[in-house]
């Protein structure tokens, strides 16, 4: 549980909720999607605002074109709308 985000998600609850963006791959073997789904459920449980985008790729696929450009675009779009 040390490297799992689940025990720490509750710390984002309360106060002014920051806008979180979660980019995930549905075919990820490094962080399987069922674990990502647990993260989404924890965010919902604590009523933390977040945006999610799930792409049909794996963890290491994000380093290849065109997925790296798509990931960069999505992250940049998130920053532009939240900052």
PDB file of N, CA, C and O in Angstrom:
ATOM      1  N   UNK A   1       0.816  -1.203   0.000  1.00  0.00           N
ATOM      2  CA  UNK A   1       0.000   0.000   0.000  1.00  0.00           C
ATOM      3  C   UNK A   1       0.861   1.270   0.000  1.00  0.00           C
ATOM      4  O   UNK A   1       0.333   2.369  -0.167  1.00  0.00           O
ATOM      5  N   UNK A   2       2.159   1.133   0.182  1.00  0.00           N
ATOM      6  CA  UNK A   2       3.020   2.320   0.204  1.00  0.00           C
ATOM      7  C   UNK A   2       3.005   3.043  -1.134  1.00  0.00           C
ATOM      8  O   UNK A   2       2.978   4.273  -1.170  1.00  0.00           O
ATOM      9  N   UNK A   3       3.022   2.299  -2.233  1.00  0.00           N
ATOM     10  CA  UNK A   3       3.046   2.944  -3.537  1.00  0.00           C
ATOM     11  C   UNK A   3       1.650   3.110  -4.136  1.00  0.00           C
ATOM     12  O   UNK A   3       1.505   3.673  -5.220  1.00  0.00           O
ATOM     13  N   UNK A   4       0.645   2.632  -3.451  1.00  0.00           N
ATOM     14  CA  UNK A   4      -0.724   2.764  -3.927  1.00  0.00           C
ATOM     15  C   UNK A   4      -1.260   4.158  -3.604  1.00  0.00           C
ATOM     16  O   UNK A   4      -1.028   4.664  -2.506  1.00  0.00           O
ATOM     17  N   UNK A   5      -1.971   4.785  -4.539  1.00  0.00           N
ATOM     18  CA  UNK A   5      -2.547   6.101  -4.242  1.00  0.00           C
ATOM     19  C   UNK A   5      -3.790   6.029  -3.348  1.00  0.00           C
ATOM     20  O   UNK A   5      -4.190   7.042  -2.774  1.00  0.00           O
ATOM     21  N   UNK A   6      -4.398   4.866  -3.223  1.00  0.00           N
ATOM     22  CA  UNK A   6      -5.662   4.748  -2.502  1.00  0.00           C
ATOM     23  C   UNK A   6      -5.626   5.264  -1.063  1.00  0.00           C
ATOM     24  O   UNK A   6      -6.555   5.967  -0.666  1.00  0.00           O
ATOM     25  N   UNK A   7      -4.595   4.953  -0.254  1.00  0.00           N
ATOM     26  CA  UNK A   7      -4.604   5.443   1.127  1.00  0.00           C
ATOM     27  C   UNK A   7      -4.455   6.961   1.259  1.00  0.00           C
ATOM     28  O   UNK A   7      -4.649   7.496   2.351  1.00  0.00           O
ATOM     29  N   UNK A   8      -4.121   7.656   0.190  1.00  0.00           N
ATOM     30  CA  UNK A   8      -3.853   9.083   0.257  1.00  0.00           C
ATOM     31  C   UNK A   8      -4.946   9.951  -0.369  1.00  0.00           C
ATOM     32  O   UNK A   8      -4.933  11.171  -0.207  1.00  0.00           O
ATOM     33  N   UNK A   9      -5.875   9.341  -1.071  1.00  0.00           N
ATOM     34  CA  UNK A   9      -6.885  10.113  -1.794  1.00  0.00           C
ATOM     35  C   UNK A   9      -7.743  10.942  -0.851  1.00  0.00           C
ATOM     36  O   UNK A   9      -8.132  12.055  -1.204  1.00  0.00           O
ATOM     37  N   UNK A  10      -8.043  10.440   0.320  1.00  0.00           N
ATOM     38  CA  UNK A  10      -8.888  11.184   1.263  1.00  0.00           C
ATOM     39  C   UNK A  10      -8.275  12.529   1.653  1.00  0.00           C
ATOM     40  O   UNK A  10      -8.994  13.425   2.094  1.00  0.00           O
ATOM     41  N   UNK A  11      -6.971  12.683   1.500  1.00  0.00           N
ATOM     42  CA  UNK A  11      -6.306  13.942   1.854  1.00  0.00           C
ATOM     43  C   UNK A  11      -6.662  15.073   0.887  1.00  0.00           C
ATOM     44  O   UNK A  11      -6.461  16.245   1.206  1.00  0.00           O
ATOM     45  N   UNK A  12      -7.181  14.734  -0.276  1.00  0.00           N
ATOM     46  CA  UNK A  12      -7.607  15.747  -1.232  1.00  0.00           C
ATOM     47  C   UNK A  12      -9.001  16.281  -0.929  1.00  0.00           C
ATOM     48  O   UNK A  12      -9.399  17.304  -1.486  1.00  0.00           O
ATOM     49  N   UNK A  13      -9.743  15.616  -0.065  1.00  0.00           N
ATOM     50  CA  UNK A  13     -11.123  15.997   0.245  1.00  0.00           C
ATOM     51  C   UNK A  13     -11.153  17.217   1.155  1.00  0.00           C
ATOM     52  O   UNK A  13     -10.216  17.464   1.914  1.00  0.00           O
ATOM     53  N   UNK A  14     -12.238  17.975   1.069  1.00  0.00           N
ATOM     54  CA  UNK A  14     -12.430  19.136   1.934  1.00  0.00           C
ATOM     55  C   UNK A  14     -11.789  20.388   1.373  1.00  0.00           C
ATOM     56  O   UNK A  14     -10.920  20.329   0.504  1.00  0.00           O
ATOM     57  N   UNK A  15     -12.233  21.520   1.885  1.00  0.00           N
ATOM     58  CA  UNK A  15     -11.670  22.797   1.443  1.00  0.00           C
ATOM     59  C   UNK A  15     -12.026  23.093   0.010  1.00  0.00           C
ATOM     60  O   UNK A  15     -13.055  22.648  -0.498  1.00  0.00           O
ATOM     61  N   UNK A  16     -11.175  23.839  -0.627  1.00  0.00           N
ATOM     62  CA  UNK A  16     -11.356  24.129  -2.050  1.00  0.00           C
ATOM     63  C   UNK A  16     -10.844  22.941  -2.848  1.00  0.00           C
ATOM     64  O   UNK A  16      -9.638  22.702  -2.896  1.00  0.00           O
ATOM     65  N   UNK A  17     -11.737  22.200  -3.467  1.00  0.00           N
ATOM     66  CA  UNK A  17     -11.271  21.004  -4.173  1.00  0.00           C
ATOM     67  C   UNK A  17     -10.437  21.356  -5.401  1.00  0.00           C
ATOM     68  O   UNK A  17     -10.894  22.094  -6.274  1.00  0.00           O
ATOM     69  N   UNK A  18      -9.234  20.838  -5.467  1.00  0.00           N
ATOM     70  CA  UNK A  18      -8.430  21.061  -6.666  1.00  0.00           C
ATOM     71  C   UNK A  18      -8.986  20.247  -7.821  1.00  0.00           C
ATOM     72  O   UNK A  18      -9.686  19.255  -7.616  1.00  0.00           O
ATOM     73  N   UNK A  19      -8.679  20.658  -8.997  1.00  0.00           N
ATOM     74  CA  UNK A  19      -9.130  19.934 -10.169  1.00  0.00           C
ATOM     75  C   UNK A  19      -8.066  18.918 -10.566  1.00  0.00           C
ATOM     76  O   UNK A  19      -6.964  19.287 -10.970  1.00  0.00           O
ATOM     77  N   UNK A  20      -8.398  17.663 -10.451  1.00  0.00           N
ATOM     78  CA  UNK A  20      -7.466  16.586 -10.768  1.00  0.00           C
ATOM     79  C   UNK A  20      -7.792  16.022 -12.144  1.00  0.00           C
ATOM     80  O   UNK A  20      -8.951  15.979 -12.558  1.00  0.00           O
ATOM     81  N   UNK A  21      -6.762  15.596 -12.833  1.00  0.00           N
ATOM     82  CA  UNK A  21      -6.914  14.976 -14.146  1.00  0.00           C
ATOM     83  C   UNK A  21      -6.222  13.629 -14.098  1.00  0.00           C
ATOM     84  O   UNK A  21      -5.040  13.536 -13.767  1.00  0.00           O
ATOM     85  N   UNK A  22      -6.961  12.593 -14.428  1.00  0.00           N
ATOM     86  CA  UNK A  22      -6.414  11.239 -14.418  1.00  0.00           C
ATOM     87  C   UNK A  22      -6.448  10.702 -15.836  1.00  0.00           C
ATOM     88  O   UNK A  22      -7.513  10.552 -16.435  1.00  0.00           O
ATOM     89  N   UNK A  23      -5.284  10.417 -16.358  1.00  0.00           N
ATOM     90  CA  UNK A  23      -5.136   9.853 -17.697  1.00  0.00           C
ATOM     91  C   UNK A  23      -4.711   8.409 -17.527  1.00  0.00           C
ATOM     92  O   UNK A  23      -3.696   8.118 -16.895  1.00  0.00           O
ATOM     93  N   UNK A  24      -5.486   7.519 -18.091  1.00  0.00           N
ATOM     94  CA  UNK A  24      -5.241   6.103 -17.877  1.00  0.00           C
ATOM     95  C   UNK A  24      -5.372   5.325 -19.175  1.00  0.00           C
ATOM     96  O   UNK A  24      -6.006   5.770 -20.132  1.00  0.00           O
ATOM     97  N   UNK A  25      -4.760   4.158 -19.181  1.00  0.00           N
ATOM     98  CA  UNK A  25      -4.888   3.240 -20.309  1.00  0.00           C
ATOM     99  C   UNK A  25      -5.685   2.021 -19.895  1.00  0.00           C
ATOM    100  O   UNK A  25      -5.431   1.434 -18.843  1.00  0.00           O
ATOM    101  N   UNK A  26      -6.640   1.640 -20.711  1.00  0.00           N
ATOM    102  CA  UNK A  26      -7.492   0.496 -20.359  1.00  0.00           C
ATOM    103  C   UNK A  26      -6.774  -0.840 -20.503  1.00  0.00           C
ATOM    104  O   UNK A  26      -7.245  -1.846 -19.973  1.00  0.00           O
ATOM    105  N   UNK A  27      -5.640  -0.873 -21.211  1.00  0.00           N
ATOM    106  CA  UNK A  27      -4.877  -2.113 -21.388  1.00  0.00           C
ATOM    107  C   UNK A  27      -3.534  -2.054 -20.678  1.00  0.00           C
ATOM    108  O   UNK A  27      -2.551  -2.638 -21.135  1.00  0.00           O
ATOM    109  N   UNK A  28      -3.501  -1.347 -19.563  1.00  0.00           N
ATOM    110  CA  UNK A  28      -2.271  -1.129 -18.814  1.00  0.00           C
ATOM    111  C   UNK A  28      -1.948  -2.346 -17.956  1.00  0.00           C
ATOM    112  O   UNK A  28      -2.757  -2.743 -17.117  1.00  0.00           O
ATOM    113  N   UNK A  29      -0.780  -2.939 -18.156  1.00  0.00           N
ATOM    114  CA  UNK A  29      -0.368  -4.077 -17.327  1.00  0.00           C
ATOM    115  C   UNK A  29       0.459  -3.619 -16.128  1.00  0.00           C
ATOM    116  O   UNK A  29       0.612  -4.369 -15.164  1.00  0.00           O
ATOM    117  N   UNK A  30       1.000  -2.387 -16.176  1.00  0.00           N
ATOM    118  CA  UNK A  30       1.767  -1.850 -15.059  1.00  0.00           C
ATOM    119  C   UNK A  30       0.837  -1.423 -13.927  1.00  0.00           C
ATOM    120  O   UNK A  30       1.101  -1.725 -12.763  1.00  0.00           O
ATOM    121  N   UNK A  31      -0.235  -0.732 -14.256  1.00  0.00           N
ATOM    122  CA  UNK A  31      -1.261  -0.333 -13.285  1.00  0.00           C
ATOM    123  C   UNK A  31      -2.594  -0.749 -13.897  1.00  0.00           C
ATOM    124  O   UNK A  31      -3.236   0.053 -14.573  1.00  0.00           O
ATOM    125  N   UNK A  32      -3.024  -2.005 -13.667  1.00  0.00           N
ATOM    126  CA  UNK A  32      -4.219  -2.545 -14.324  1.00  0.00           C
ATOM    127  C   UNK A  32      -5.451  -1.670 -14.120  1.00  0.00           C
ATOM    128  O   UNK A  32      -5.597  -0.995 -13.101  1.00  0.00           O
ATOM    129  N   UNK A  33      -6.327  -1.700 -15.115  1.00  0.00           N
ATOM    130  CA  UNK A  33      -7.480  -0.807 -15.103  1.00  0.00           C
ATOM    131  C   UNK A  33      -8.385  -1.031 -13.895  1.00  0.00           C
ATOM    132  O   UNK A  33      -8.997  -0.077 -13.413  1.00  0.00           O
ATOM    133  N   UNK A  34      -8.488  -2.253 -13.396  1.00  0.00           N
ATOM    134  CA  UNK A  34      -9.365  -2.460 -12.240  1.00  0.00           C
ATOM    135  C   UNK A  34      -8.852  -1.690 -11.015  1.00  0.00           C
ATOM    136  O   UNK A  34      -9.639  -1.312 -10.148  1.00  0.00           O
ATOM    137  N   UNK A  35      -7.546  -1.459 -10.945  1.00  0.00           N
ATOM    138  CA  UNK A  35      -6.997  -0.632  -9.866  1.00  0.00           C
ATOM    139  C   UNK A  35      -7.280   0.854 -10.117  1.00  0.00           C
ATOM    140  O   UNK A  35      -7.545   1.606  -9.179  1.00  0.00           O
ATOM    141  N   UNK A  36      -7.224   1.262 -11.358  1.00  0.00           N
ATOM    142  CA  UNK A  36      -7.585   2.637 -11.701  1.00  0.00           C
ATOM    143  C   UNK A  36      -9.045   2.888 -11.378  1.00  0.00           C
ATOM    144  O   UNK A  36      -9.407   3.969 -10.913  1.00  0.00           O
ATOM    145  N   UNK A  37      -9.877   1.902 -11.621  1.00  0.00           N
ATOM    146  CA  UNK A  37     -11.298   2.027 -11.302  1.00  0.00           C
ATOM    147  C   UNK A  37     -11.494   2.215  -9.790  1.00  0.00           C
ATOM    148  O   UNK A  37     -12.386   2.954  -9.374  1.00  0.00           O
ATOM    149  N   UNK A  38     -10.678   1.561  -8.976  1.00  0.00           N
ATOM    150  CA  UNK A  38     -10.739   1.776  -7.528  1.00  0.00           C
ATOM    151  C   UNK A  38     -10.398   3.222  -7.170  1.00  0.00           C
ATOM    152  O   UNK A  38     -10.993   3.796  -6.258  1.00  0.00           O
ATOM    153  N   UNK A  39      -9.449   3.804  -7.884  1.00  0.00           N
ATOM    154  CA  UNK A  39      -9.092   5.206  -7.664  1.00  0.00           C
ATOM    155  C   UNK A  39     -10.288   6.095  -7.989  1.00  0.00           C
ATOM    156  O   UNK A  39     -10.606   7.010  -7.229  1.00  0.00           O
ATOM    157  N   UNK A  40     -10.955   5.833  -9.119  1.00  0.00           N
ATOM    158  CA  UNK A  40     -12.145   6.614  -9.485  1.00  0.00           C
ATOM    159  C   UNK A  40     -13.216   6.499  -8.405  1.00  0.00           C
ATOM    160  O   UNK A  40     -13.854   7.489  -8.047  1.00  0.00           O
ATOM    161  N   UNK A  41     -13.406   5.312  -7.899  1.00  0.00           N
ATOM    162  CA  UNK A  41     -14.417   5.110  -6.839  1.00  0.00           C
ATOM    163  C   UNK A  41     -14.072   5.877  -5.568  1.00  0.00           C
ATOM    164  O   UNK A  41     -14.963   6.410  -4.906  1.00  0.00           O
ATOM    165  N   UNK A  42     -12.778   5.938  -5.218  1.00  0.00           N
ATOM    166  CA  UNK A  42     -12.362   6.690  -4.031  1.00  0.00           C
ATOM    167  C   UNK A  42     -12.596   8.183  -4.234  1.00  0.00           C
ATOM    168  O   UNK A  42     -13.053   8.869  -3.318  1.00  0.00           O
ATOM    169  N   UNK A  43     -12.291   8.685  -5.407  1.00  0.00           N
ATOM    170  CA  UNK A  43     -12.562  10.092  -5.706  1.00  0.00           C
ATOM    171  C   UNK A  43     -14.061  10.371  -5.559  1.00  0.00           C
ATOM    172  O   UNK A  43     -14.455  11.382  -4.977  1.00  0.00           O
ATOM    173  N   UNK A  44     -14.888   9.475  -6.088  1.00  0.00           N
ATOM    174  CA  UNK A  44     -16.333   9.640  -5.974  1.00  0.00           C
ATOM    175  C   UNK A  44     -16.789   9.532  -4.518  1.00  0.00           C
ATOM    176  O   UNK A  44     -17.663  10.284  -4.086  1.00  0.00           O
ATOM    177  N   UNK A  45     -16.219   8.626  -3.780  1.00  0.00           N
ATOM    178  CA  UNK A  45     -16.588   8.415  -2.381  1.00  0.00           C
ATOM    179  C   UNK A  45     -16.368   9.672  -1.544  1.00  0.00           C
ATOM    180  O   UNK A  45     -17.185   9.997  -0.683  1.00  0.00           O
ATOM    181  N   UNK A  46     -15.273  10.374  -1.795  1.00  0.00           N
ATOM    182  CA  UNK A  46     -14.954  11.586  -1.040  1.00  0.00           C
ATOM    183  C   UNK A  46     -15.428  12.860  -1.745  1.00  0.00           C
ATOM    184  O   UNK A  46     -15.115  13.968  -1.309  1.00  0.00           O
ATOM    185  N   UNK A  47     -16.183  12.699  -2.832  1.00  0.00           N
ATOM    186  CA  UNK A  47     -16.751  13.828  -3.577  1.00  0.00           C
ATOM    187  C   UNK A  47     -15.675  14.812  -4.028  1.00  0.00           C
ATOM    188  O   UNK A  47     -15.833  16.025  -3.888  1.00  0.00           O
ATOM    189  N   UNK A  48     -14.601  14.289  -4.559  1.00  0.00           N
ATOM    190  CA  UNK A  48     -13.500  15.098  -5.061  1.00  0.00           C
ATOM    191  C   UNK A  48     -13.703  15.296  -6.562  1.00  0.00           C
ATOM    192  O   UNK A  48     -13.924  14.339  -7.303  1.00  0.00           O
ATOM    193  N   UNK A  49     -13.624  16.542  -6.989  1.00  0.00           N
ATOM    194  CA  UNK A  49     -13.792  16.826  -8.407  1.00  0.00           C
ATOM    195  C   UNK A  49     -12.576  16.334  -9.180  1.00  0.00           C
ATOM    196  O   UNK A  49     -11.436  16.546  -8.768  1.00  0.00           O
ATOM    197  N   UNK A  50     -12.827  15.687 -10.285  1.00  0.00           N
ATOM    198  CA  UNK A  50     -11.737  15.218 -11.140  1.00  0.00           C
ATOM    199  C   UNK A  50     -12.245  15.023 -12.552  1.00  0.00           C
ATOM    200  O   UNK A  50     -13.445  14.895 -12.799  1.00  0.00           O
ATOM    201  N   UNK A  51     -11.307  15.004 -13.455  1.00  0.00           N
ATOM    202  CA  UNK A  51     -11.597  14.659 -14.848  1.00  0.00           C
ATOM    203  C   UNK A  51     -10.805  13.410 -15.159  1.00  0.00           C
ATOM    204  O   UNK A  51      -9.686  13.222 -14.682  1.00  0.00           O
ATOM    205  N   UNK A  52     -11.403  12.572 -15.960  1.00  0.00           N
ATOM    206  CA  UNK A  52     -10.683  11.360 -16.345  1.00  0.00           C
ATOM    207  C   UNK A  52     -10.753  11.168 -17.845  1.00  0.00           C
ATOM    208  O   UNK A  52     -11.711  11.568 -18.506  1.00  0.00           O
ATOM    209  N   UNK A  53      -9.729  10.553 -18.348  1.00  0.00           N
ATOM    210  CA  UNK A  53      -9.682  10.168 -19.750  1.00  0.00           C
ATOM    211  C   UNK A  53      -9.026   8.801 -19.809  1.00  0.00           C
ATOM    212  O   UNK A  53      -7.885   8.629 -19.380  1.00  0.00           O
ATOM    213  N   UNK A  54      -9.742   7.846 -20.334  1.00  0.00           N
ATOM    214  CA  UNK A  54      -9.235   6.482 -20.458  1.00  0.00           C
ATOM    215  C   UNK A  54      -9.061   6.188 -21.946  1.00  0.00           C
ATOM    216  O   UNK A  54     -10.015   6.235 -22.722  1.00  0.00           O
ATOM    217  N   UNK A  55      -7.837   5.888 -22.318  1.00  0.00           N
ATOM    218  CA  UNK A  55      -7.531   5.573 -23.705  1.00  0.00           C
ATOM    219  C   UNK A  55      -7.320   4.066 -23.855  1.00  0.00           C
ATOM    220  O   UNK A  55      -6.908   3.405 -22.902  1.00  0.00           O
ATOM    221  N   UNK A  56      -7.597   3.518 -25.035  1.00  0.00           N
ATOM    222  CA  UNK A  56      -7.450   2.072 -25.242  1.00  0.00           C
ATOM    223  C   UNK A  56      -5.995   1.677 -25.508  1.00  0.00           C
ATOM    224  O   UNK A  56      -5.680   1.097 -26.547  1.00  0.00           O
ATOM    225  N   UNK A  57      -5.127   1.994 -24.570  1.00  0.00           N
ATOM    226  CA  UNK A  57      -3.696   1.715 -24.709  1.00  0.00           C
ATOM    227  C   UNK A  57      -3.157   1.173 -23.399  1.00  0.00           C
ATOM    228  O   UNK A  57      -3.886   1.085 -22.411  1.00  0.00           O
ATOM    229  N   UNK A  58      -1.886   0.811 -23.390  1.00  0.00           N
ATOM    230  CA  UNK A  58      -1.203   0.387 -22.182  1.00  0.00           C
ATOM    231  C   UNK A  58      -0.312   1.492 -21.650  1.00  0.00           C
ATOM    232  O   UNK A  58      -0.201   2.559 -22.253  1.00  0.00           O
ATOM    233  N   UNK A  59       0.313   1.233 -20.533  1.00  0.00           N
ATOM    234  CA  UNK A  59       1.143   2.222 -19.838  1.00  0.00           C
ATOM    235  C   UNK A  59       2.283   2.739 -20.720  1.00  0.00           C
ATOM    236  O   UNK A  59       2.477   3.949 -20.829  1.00  0.00           O
ATOM    237  N   UNK A  60       3.019   1.854 -21.333  1.00  0.00           N
ATOM    238  CA  UNK A  60       4.187   2.258 -22.116  1.00  0.00           C
ATOM    239  C   UNK A  60       3.834   2.744 -23.515  1.00  0.00           C
ATOM    240  O   UNK A  60       4.691   3.286 -24.213  1.00  0.00           O
ATOM    241  N   UNK A  61       2.593   2.561 -23.931  1.00  0.00           N
ATOM    242  CA  UNK A  61       2.166   3.025 -25.251  1.00  0.00           C
ATOM    243  C   UNK A  61       2.156   4.540 -25.328  1.00  0.00           C
ATOM    244  O   UNK A  61       2.279   5.107 -26.414  1.00  0.00           O
ATOM    245  N   UNK A  62       2.009   5.205 -24.185  1.00  0.00           N
ATOM    246  CA  UNK A  62       1.974   6.670 -24.175  1.00  0.00           C
ATOM    247  C   UNK A  62       3.276   7.290 -24.668  1.00  0.00           C
ATOM    248  O   UNK A  62       3.294   8.472 -25.011  1.00  0.00           O
ATOM    249  N   UNK A  63       4.350   6.537 -24.712  1.00  0.00           N
ATOM    250  CA  UNK A  63       5.613   7.122 -25.186  1.00  0.00           C
ATOM    251  C   UNK A  63       5.736   7.092 -26.706  1.00  0.00           C
ATOM    252  O   UNK A  63       6.668   7.675 -27.261  1.00  0.00           O
ATOM    253  N   UNK A  64       4.812   6.424 -27.381  1.00  0.00           N
ATOM    254  CA  UNK A  64       4.882   6.313 -28.843  1.00  0.00           C
ATOM    255  C   UNK A  64       3.905   7.267 -29.518  1.00  0.00           C
ATOM    256  O   UNK A  64       2.843   7.588 -28.986  1.00  0.00           O
ATOM    257  N   UNK A  65       4.301   7.707 -30.706  1.00  0.00           N
ATOM    258  CA  UNK A  65       3.445   8.531 -31.545  1.00  0.00           C
ATOM    259  C   UNK A  65       2.327   7.660 -32.095  1.00  0.00           C
ATOM    260  O   UNK A  65       2.608   6.530 -32.493  1.00  0.00           O
ATOM    261  N   UNK A  66       1.126   8.092 -32.142  1.00  0.00           N
ATOM    262  CA  UNK A  66       0.561   9.409 -31.865  1.00  0.00           C
ATOM    263  C   UNK A  66       0.075   9.570 -30.412  1.00  0.00           C
ATOM    264  O   UNK A  66      -0.422  10.633 -30.040  1.00  0.00           O
ATOM    265  N   UNK A  67       0.219   8.524 -29.600  1.00  0.00           N
ATOM    266  CA  UNK A  67      -0.348   8.580 -28.258  1.00  0.00           C
ATOM    267  C   UNK A  67       0.369   9.587 -27.359  1.00  0.00           C
ATOM    268  O   UNK A  67      -0.257  10.183 -26.483  1.00  0.00           O
ATOM    269  N   UNK A  68       1.672   9.782 -27.566  1.00  0.00           N
ATOM    270  CA  UNK A  68       2.376  10.784 -26.755  1.00  0.00           C
ATOM    271  C   UNK A  68       1.870  12.187 -27.077  1.00  0.00           C
ATOM    272  O   UNK A  68       1.760  13.019 -26.176  1.00  0.00           O
ATOM    273  N   UNK A  69       1.563  12.463 -28.339  1.00  0.00           N
ATOM    274  CA  UNK A  69       1.001  13.760 -28.699  1.00  0.00           C
ATOM    275  C   UNK A  69      -0.402  13.924 -28.121  1.00  0.00           C
ATOM    276  O   UNK A  69      -0.764  14.997 -27.639  1.00  0.00           O
ATOM    277  N   UNK A  70      -1.174  12.867 -28.172  1.00  0.00           N
ATOM    278  CA  UNK A  70      -2.523  12.916 -27.617  1.00  0.00           C
ATOM    279  C   UNK A  70      -2.488  13.149 -26.106  1.00  0.00           C
ATOM    280  O   UNK A  70      -3.256  13.956 -25.583  1.00  0.00           O
ATOM    281  N   UNK A  71      -1.605  12.449 -25.414  1.00  0.00           N
ATOM    282  CA  UNK A  71      -1.473  12.634 -23.966  1.00  0.00           C
ATOM    283  C   UNK A  71      -1.035  14.060 -23.654  1.00  0.00           C
ATOM    284  O   UNK A  71      -1.582  14.690 -22.749  1.00  0.00           O
ATOM    285  N   UNK A  72      -0.048  14.577 -24.398  1.00  0.00           N
ATOM    286  CA  UNK A  72       0.408  15.944 -24.195  1.00  0.00           C
ATOM    287  C   UNK A  72      -0.723  16.935 -24.419  1.00  0.00           C
ATOM    288  O   UNK A  72      -0.888  17.877 -23.645  1.00  0.00           O
ATOM    289  N   UNK A  73      -1.497  16.726 -25.468  1.00  0.00           N
ATOM    290  CA  UNK A  73      -2.622  17.608 -25.767  1.00  0.00           C
ATOM    291  C   UNK A  73      -3.647  17.588 -24.637  1.00  0.00           C
ATOM    292  O   UNK A  73      -4.125  18.642 -24.217  1.00  0.00           O
ATOM    293  N   UNK A  74      -3.984  16.413 -24.148  1.00  0.00           N
ATOM    294  CA  UNK A  74      -4.982  16.303 -23.084  1.00  0.00           C
ATOM    295  C   UNK A  74      -4.506  16.962 -21.793  1.00  0.00           C
ATOM    296  O   UNK A  74      -5.284  17.628 -21.111  1.00  0.00           O
ATOM    297  N   UNK A  75      -3.244  16.781 -21.461  1.00  0.00           N
ATOM    298  CA  UNK A  75      -2.695  17.394 -20.249  1.00  0.00           C
ATOM    299  C   UNK A  75      -2.637  18.914 -20.410  1.00  0.00           C
ATOM    300  O   UNK A  75      -2.993  19.649 -19.489  1.00  0.00           O
ATOM    301  N   UNK A  76      -2.195  19.379 -21.562  1.00  0.00           N
ATOM    302  CA  UNK A  76      -2.137  20.815 -21.815  1.00  0.00           C
ATOM    303  C   UNK A  76      -3.538  21.428 -21.772  1.00  0.00           C
ATOM    304  O   UNK A  76      -3.726  22.505 -21.208  1.00  0.00           O
ATOM    305  N   UNK A  77      -4.507  20.755 -22.357  1.00  0.00           N
ATOM    306  CA  UNK A  77      -5.892  21.222 -22.332  1.00  0.00           C
ATOM    307  C   UNK A  77      -6.400  21.328 -20.900  1.00  0.00           C
ATOM    308  O   UNK A  77      -7.096  22.282 -20.551  1.00  0.00           O
ATOM    309  N   UNK A  78      -6.049  20.347 -20.073  1.00  0.00           N
ATOM    310  CA  UNK A  78      -6.457  20.382 -18.681  1.00  0.00           C
ATOM    311  C   UNK A  78      -5.851  21.595 -17.971  1.00  0.00           C
ATOM    312  O   UNK A  78      -6.552  22.307 -17.252  1.00  0.00           O
ATOM    313  N   UNK A  79      -4.566  21.829 -18.168  1.00  0.00           N
ATOM    314  CA  UNK A  79      -3.905  22.974 -17.529  1.00  0.00           C
ATOM    315  C   UNK A  79      -4.503  24.299 -17.986  1.00  0.00           C
ATOM    316  O   UNK A  79      -4.680  25.217 -17.185  1.00  0.00           O
ATOM    317  N   UNK A  80      -4.806  24.393 -19.250  1.00  0.00           N
ATOM    318  CA  UNK A  80      -5.386  25.641 -19.764  1.00  0.00           C
ATOM    319  C   UNK A  80      -6.764  25.939 -19.173  1.00  0.00           C
ATOM    320  O   UNK A  80      -7.123  27.102 -18.994  1.00  0.00           O
ATOM    321  N   UNK A  81      -7.523  24.908 -18.875  1.00  0.00           N
ATOM    322  CA  UNK A  81      -8.867  25.126 -18.336  1.00  0.00           C
ATOM    323  C   UNK A  81      -8.873  25.279 -16.816  1.00  0.00           C
ATOM    324  O   UNK A  81      -9.842  25.794 -16.259  1.00  0.00           O
ATOM    325  N   UNK A  82      -7.826  24.850 -16.144  1.00  0.00           N
ATOM    326  CA  UNK A  82      -7.822  24.903 -14.680  1.00  0.00           C
ATOM    327  C   UNK A  82      -6.911  25.966 -14.102  1.00  0.00           C
ATOM    328  O   UNK A  82      -7.113  26.374 -12.958  1.00  0.00           O
ATOM    329  N   UNK A  83      -5.931  26.426 -14.832  1.00  0.00           N
ATOM    330  CA  UNK A  83      -5.007  27.437 -14.294  1.00  0.00           C
ATOM    331  C   UNK A  83      -5.377  28.831 -14.723  1.00  0.00           C
ATOM    332  O   UNK A  83      -4.700  29.791 -14.354  1.00  0.00           O
TER     333      UNK A  83
END
